[in-house]
Amino acid sequence: MYPIVMASSSDPHRSYDRSWDEIEEMLELAQDRVFEWQEWFESCREKGDREGMKEAARKYKALQNVVKSLQWVLGEEGVENPVD
């Protein structure tokens, strides 16, 4: 299906020392930011600021993916693989 990628010496060093509380806090922050970018998009739409709308839409979508990934990491029920 997909080729197997072997680890190499150029792979990033990971400490694996994040606590579950830190991950939960990051999820909450990301969810707050999703809401902020959604509000910014609406504000830009009202002003007719198309460039602002594009930026807000990109940030919104990226943060939605962050939220889904963190929910997946935490094993939240009903959250499917964020890569698919």
C-alpha positions as CSV (number, residue, x, y, z in Angstrom):
1,M,0.0,0.0,0.0
2,Y,2.4,2.8,1.2
3,P,6.2,2.5,1.2
4,I,7.8,1.9,4.5
5,V,10.0,4.8,5.6
6,M,13.0,3.9,7.7
7,A,14.1,6.1,10.5
8,S,17.3,8.0,9.8
9,S,19.7,10.0,11.8
10,S,18.1,13.2,10.4
11,D,14.8,12.4,12.1
12,P,13.8,15.0,14.8
13,H,14.6,14.2,18.4
14,R,11.5,13.7,20.5
15,S,11.4,13.8,24.2
16,Y,8.0,12.3,24.7
17,D,7.7,14.3,27.9
18,R,4.4,16.2,27.3
19,S,1.8,15.5,30.1
20,W,-1.8,14.7,29.3
21,D,-2.7,18.0,31.0
22,E,-0.4,19.9,28.5
23,I,-2.1,18.1,25.6
24,E,-5.5,19.0,27.0
25,E,-4.5,22.6,27.4
26,M,-3.2,22.7,23.8
27,L,-6.5,21.3,22.6
28,E,-8.5,23.9,24.5
29,L,-6.2,26.7,23.1
30,A,-6.6,25.4,19.6
31,Q,-10.4,25.2,20.0
32,D,-10.4,28.8,21.2
33,R,-8.3,29.9,18.2
34,V,-10.7,28.1,15.8
35,F,-13.5,30.2,17.2
36,E,-11.4,33.4,16.9
37,W,-10.5,32.8,13.3
38,Q,-14.1,32.0,12.5
39,E,-15.1,35.4,14.0
40,W,-12.3,37.1,12.1
41,F,-13.6,35.6,8.9
42,E,-17.1,36.9,9.5
43,S,-15.7,40.3,10.3
44,C,-13.7,40.4,7.1
45,R,-16.7,39.3,5.1
46,E,-18.8,42.1,6.5
47,K,-16.0,44.6,5.5
48,G,-15.6,43.0,2.1
49,D,-11.9,42.1,2.9
50,R,-11.3,39.2,0.6
51,E,-7.6,38.8,1.5
52,G,-8.5,38.8,5.2
53,M,-11.2,36.2,4.5
54,K,-8.7,34.0,2.7
55,E,-6.1,34.2,5.6
56,A,-8.8,33.5,8.2
57,A,-10.1,30.5,6.2
58,R,-6.6,29.0,6.0
59,K,-5.9,29.5,9.7
60,Y,-9.4,28.2,10.6
61,K,-8.9,25.0,8.5
62,A,-5.4,24.4,9.8
63,L,-6.6,24.8,13.4
64,Q,-9.5,22.4,12.8
65,N,-6.9,19.8,11.8
66,V,-4.9,20.6,14.9
67,V,-8.0,20.1,17.1
68,K,-8.8,16.8,15.3
69,S,-5.2,15.6,15.8
70,L,-5.2,16.4,19.5
71,Q,-8.6,14.8,20.0
72,W,-7.2,11.7,18.3
73,V,-4.1,11.7,20.4
74,L,-6.3,11.8,23.5
75,G,-8.4,9.0,22.2
76,E,-11.6,11.0,22.1
77,E,-14.5,8.7,21.1
78,G,-15.7,9.1,17.6
79,V,-12.6,10.9,16.3
80,E,-11.2,9.1,13.2
81,N,-7.6,9.1,12.0
82,P,-6.8,12.8,11.3
83,V,-4.5,11.8,8.4
84,D,-7.3,10.2,6.4
